[in-house]
């Protein structure tokens, strides 16, 4: 069996290489590739992705899994090898279940849908996008059917991003969360608004970059195994555990954008840099799920980076970088300004308190579409009604409403909830961390993050994708994903800021 | 046959993608990869290179070639498709002839040889390197034997870099060249030396970069299909005809290094950017040979970039960049300084007049090793004797002699002569260009390079690898590679500079 396992690992190593190469092609495309390279880059990606798919879904992998599973069943269930077999089986079954024709059809549908969506958004014309979105939804329903039987038709979609998690669980979580977030926002809206005008001044880009680097270096980002570059849309990408790169972007006359994007991506990168080296070049060298990944980015961005103790430590330093802009802005004003809550139409501009409501709207809509209880043509109306209900706003047009996100046009359904779940998990972990590290607040104030990072490494990062998300959260916090800590966090933080 | 051809092109396109990806992995490794990424990068490269090799040498490619060859024989011999079949066959046979065990053995031998060479060079200890070099030579002799019958045992090695060219041809060329270059250098050595002290001052790196960019933009380097980055060892790399990148490096207190490295790499890049788009993603999307490639880099570096008319145009501009360093240096002094001839021990530091002699020494040595007329243990003595004969110098130690180059430790034999042949071809083309563009000198003086680039595109670049090097030179100049134009060029240029 040792030699079979070695064979499997060799194959999986080659698949990991191909996926890493694909990621590098994407990274280069968004950082340094000259415009002329675009067409050939499409060919490179198609060839590499196809090779990775063929190699991973080969009969050879299937046969090795069949042979190794009885042996793996006798290993300690938490051992690397047992988990490797289990996770590889899960991914193998998922990847082999979709017929090649359906994969090809998906590529066709989404290529058209994406380009039509761009036009439809620019022209503010939902009707134009509607038939393409209908095809996406139809494809996704047929996709889900491949995984029958299931408890809920949305389960197979969710499972692509949150292995093992059920739609019923997510719905239950959000049922608890929604009324409390709505109530909080309504309470905030009745209080005097905090000032954030000082954030909208010219902030020298080089200084923004340098301050960000200073912060994330303190966080523990390992520059020997990573780097930072500029892109239009920030992202984190890895080409192995020891080459985890982040990108960022700056808005010259708005301070928050660059720094919080940098700290957000650093959260993702710290996760990937923290995976056990023994899991390298296997399917386990990844985050446990999108929500877990997002819990790490949100933690460093918000629970650390937008916290009062963090700025008690770093604000004097930031004022040294920007004396003209911030010399006369008090710490309290600054802290409140970067945490200003304001319901808005656009998800990606939303603050911590309103963000989850944008997500719930999308999740509910996706579920209804999959259940067949909502037709695509009725989407704009449902969207606008819910926006009013949750955030008290009505989009002036579909471009600022149902057409705003790229996801559906790319065929992505089942993804949105992971953003909100990430927020919840971040707060749930945070309560545990504070219990385990009583001096955490003081450490953050002093710019010391090694105990925090050490805790995350030990409890979360090093395990990679060995554990399913609910399993991991349960082990670390004693319960599955629970909205209560996030609600407590929001109430406490914004209660203080807005004097509720 | 159309569908067979399409099948072949699909396969070759995938091979081209894999090779492009391999090149990108290498580019990233030398430009931006963090140190921690090195080990995984080795895995990425091994996986991709192996896939490219397996795909290219597959029975499927062989069978398609067998089927297509009779059909291709009826096409116009210069047609893209006829040439594609011919060149693919040549490469296929070369690649399939070497048994897998020998390929693996080569990797083992050169991995050890390279690391021992680094130590031996640092310790100035040829004896340490000797057994490893013996293995390399032994392997190369067995390699050559795979291609028997041949006119000369060195032919198969040369053919890897100069398709179709014979050792006898190269020897004949160098027999003519050597005495004339030796005589020229002896004549120069009796004249007063020109001054180049002004080149050794602090030159701001950013300004060096900007001036270089200004120059190569005028040359016609297409930034939409390329970019420039910094590396320790400059190189040109392409990931398709429309993404051809150069790298450069600067020495802060020596002006010539950065600029002439930049113009050299630009010569390579202009060649690759100029290949006919119709040849993209095929084995024809490459230079005709290493010598032809080098003819382009040397032309832009030396025949253009180190010429008097070029500086008549650009020197005032350079003085604006560096008024403190060059404000009081006359054009004549500057021109002579950047063309200073001085026999030296190290090939990569050699000037135009002495460079080829370094190459001849290496070529003759390689040929003797392959013929078995020279043993590795006797190399240092032969090396030092020839250095005295050709350049009037004796290395103080082997580190500055026979151990200086990386090539042999990497298993590269047959390569060196391409550098010198490139010089010869550049001058041979140059005479033809001057005949076809009578105003070339005036254009260069005015910073106009479009007629020159247009000529090169039409006569050389667009053909890619369709023609063998001797075939191409014959067609363009009316004769095969001929040392006479280069000798005329050297005598004329250095006769004027040194008043011979």
HADDOCK unambig.tbl for C-alpha pairs under 7 A between the chains (distance, minus, plus):
assign (segid A and resid 14 and name CA) (segid B and resid 47 and name CA) 6.17 0.50 0.50
assign (segid A and resid 17 and name CA) (segid B and resid 43 and name CA) 6.78 0.50 0.50
assign (segid A and resid 17 and name CA) (segid B and resid 44 and name CA) 5.02 0.50 0.50
assign (segid A and resid 17 and name CA) (segid B and resid 47 and name CA) 6.82 0.50 0.50
assign (segid A and resid 21 and name CA) (segid B and resid 44 and name CA) 6.85 0.50 0.50
assign (segid A and resid 34 and name CA) (segid B and resid 224 and name CA) 5.65 0.50 0.50
assign (segid A and resid 34 and name CA) (segid B and resid 225 and name CA) 5.55 0.50 0.50
assign (segid A and resid 34 and name CA) (segid B and resid 226 and name CA) 5.66 0.50 0.50
assign (segid A and resid 34 and name CA) (segid B and resid 227 and name CA) 6.67 0.50 0.50
assign (segid A and resid 34 and name CA) (segid B and resid 243 and name CA) 6.55 0.50 0.50
assign (segid A and resid 35 and name CA) (segid B and resid 224 and name CA) 5.73 0.50 0.50
assign (segid A and resid 35 and name CA) (segid B and resid 225 and name CA) 6.54 0.50 0.50
assign (segid A and resid 36 and name CA) (segid B and resid 224 and name CA) 5.53 0.50 0.50
assign (segid A and resid 36 and name CA) (segid B and resid 225 and name CA) 4.58 0.50 0.50
assign (segid A and resid 36 and name CA) (segid B and resid 242 and name CA) 5.16 0.50 0.50
assign (segid A and resid 36 and name CA) (segid B and resid 243 and name CA) 6.17 0.50 0.50
assign (segid A and resid 37 and name CA) (segid B and resid 225 and name CA) 6.36 0.50 0.50
assign (segid A and resid 37 and name CA) (segid B and resid 242 and name CA) 5.22 0.50 0.50
assign (segid A and resid 37 and name CA) (segid B and resid 243 and name CA) 4.77 0.50 0.50
assign (segid A and resid 40 and name CA) (segid B and resid 240 and name CA) 6.40 0.50 0.50
assign (segid A and resid 43 and name CA) (segid B and resid 17 and name CA) 6.78 0.50 0.50
assign (segid A and resid 44 and name CA) (segid B and resid 17 and name CA) 5.02 0.50 0.50
assign (segid A and resid 44 and name CA) (segid B and resid 21 and name CA) 6.86 0.50 0.50
assign (segid A and resid 47 and name CA) (segid B and resid 14 and name CA) 6.16 0.50 0.50
assign (segid A and resid 47 and name CA) (segid B and resid 17 and name CA) 6.83 0.50 0.50
assign (segid A and resid 224 and name CA) (segid B and resid 34 and name CA) 5.65 0.50 0.50
assign (segid A and resid 224 and name CA) (segid B and resid 35 and name CA) 5.72 0.50 0.50
assign (segid A and resid 224 and name CA) (segid B and resid 36 and name CA) 5.53 0.50 0.50
assign (segid A and resid 225 and name CA) (segid B and resid 34 and name CA) 5.55 0.50 0.50
assign (segid A and resid 225 and name CA) (segid B and resid 35 and name CA) 6.53 0.50 0.50
assign (segid A and resid 225 and name CA) (segid B and resid 36 and name CA) 4.56 0.50 0.50
assign (segid A and resid 225 and name CA) (segid B and resid 37 and name CA) 6.35 0.50 0.50
assign (segid A and resid 226 and name CA) (segid B and resid 34 and name CA) 5.65 0.50 0.50
assign (segid A and resid 227 and name CA) (segid B and resid 34 and name CA) 6.66 0.50 0.50
assign (segid A and resid 240 and name CA) (segid B and resid 40 and name CA) 6.37 0.50 0.50
assign (segid A and resid 242 and name CA) (segid B and resid 36 and name CA) 5.16 0.50 0.50
assign (segid A and resid 242 and name CA) (segid B and resid 37 and name CA) 5.23 0.50 0.50
assign (segid A and resid 243 and name CA) (segid B and resid 34 and name CA) 6.54 0.50 0.50
assign (segid A and resid 243 and name CA) (segid B and resid 36 and name CA) 6.15 0.50 0.50
assign (segid A and resid 243 and name CA) (segid B and resid 37 and name CA) 4.75 0.50 0.50
